[in-house]
Amino acid sequence: MSWFVFALLSAIFAALVSILAKIGLKDLNSNLATAIRTTVVLIFTWGIVFAQGLSKEITNITKTTWIFLILSGIATGLSWLFYFRAIQIGEVSKVMPIDKMSIVIAIIFAALFLGEKLSWSGILGTVLISVGAILIAFAK
């Protein structure tokens, strides 16, 4: 499968996360809900690793890779904690567009820290995503 199919599947399941989590958060603290969700993700992903026989590759991971994966994990955890709290107290249809501003922020960070080049059409698209997210989130 191509990157596009994986990205589309990611978007579909990310949308399901929002709907399922909003329902699951009805009578539960958002931090506890995040911990439960994270435990499920942990078990699920390690199950895949062991099923594919990839656990033996752990010894090949470099120190730098460990550091950046750990930092990425911390960022993921913080993102999920803030996201779950936001959808618990706000409307999913308003929280999601702001959450997806991560697209814009990631594009900016990719240019600044990874040296990725932005085309004029990419810049325009990024501006349109920003405007669209704000319009959706704050529409009356």
N, C-alpha and C positions, 0 to 999 in steps of 0.2 A: 504494500500500500504506500501511497505517496504521503508526503508531509501534510498536504492539504486534507486528506481523508482523516489523518490522526488529529489535526487541528479542529476539524469539524466535529469529530466525535468528542473531543475535549470540550468544545463549546456546548454540545448537547448535554453531556453529563454535568458540566458546571451549572447549566440552567436547572437541571434536576436537583442539584445540591441545594440551590436556593429555595426551591419550592418545598422539598422534603424537609429541609432544616427549619424553615419557617413553621411548618406544621409541628415538627418535633420540639420546637422551642416554646410551645404554648404555655406549658406549666413547669419550665425548667430553667435554672440559671444558665446563662449563655456559656460561661466558662466550663461548667460541668458537661454541657452538651458538646463543646469543642473537644474536651478530653475523651469523651465516649467516641466521637467521630474519629479522632486521631488514633485511638486504640484499634478501631476497625480497620483504618487505613494501614496501620502498622502490621496487623495480622495478615491482611489481604496481600500487601506487597511482599512481605517475607515469604508467604506461601508461594507466590509466583517465583521468587528468587530460588527457593529450594526446589520447586517443581522443574525449573529450567536448569538446575545444577550449577547455578552461578555463585553459590556461597563460597566456593573455594577461591574465587578471584579477590576476596576481601584482602588477602595478604599482599596483593599487588598494588593496592591503592597508596598513592604517595601522600606525604605529609601535607603538601599544598592542596591536593584534592580533598583530603579530610577537612582541612580548615574551611575551604569554600563550601563544601557540602554541609558542614555544621552551621556555618553562617546562613546558608540558604534555608536550612531547617528552622533556625531561629526566626528568620524573616517570614517563613511560611506560618509558623506557629503564631506569631504576632498578627499577621494578616488574618488568619482564621479567627483568632480571639476578637479582633476588632470587627470583622465582618459579621460574625454570629451575633455580637451585641447590637450592631447596626440593624440587622434584619429583625432582631427580637423587638426592638423599640420603634422601628420604622417600617415603611411599606417596601416590599421587595422591589416593586416597580420603580421606586425612587432611589433605593440604595444601590441596586445593580448598576445603573449608569455611572454613578460616582465611583463605585468599585472598579468598573471597567476603565476608569481614567488611568488605571495601571498600564493600559496599552500605551497611552501618551507618555507616561513617565518612563516606561521601559524603553520606548523609542529614543527619548532624550538621553537616558542613561547609556543606551547602546552606542549612541553617537559620542557622548562624552568619555566613557570609560573603555569602550571596546573599539573605538575608532571606526564604527560603521558609518557609511556615507548616507546622507539623506538627499533624495532627489526633490525637485520642486513639487512633483506630484505627491511624494511621500509627506512633505511638509504640509501641503494643502489638505491631504487626507487626515493628518494628525490634528490640524486645526478644526476640520469638520467634525471629527470624533469628539473633540473637546466641546465644541458648541452644541452638538447634538446631545451629549451626555448632560450638559447643564440645562438645556431646554427640557429634556425629558424629566430630569430630577426635580426641577422647580416649576413645572407646569401646574397651573391651577385647575 
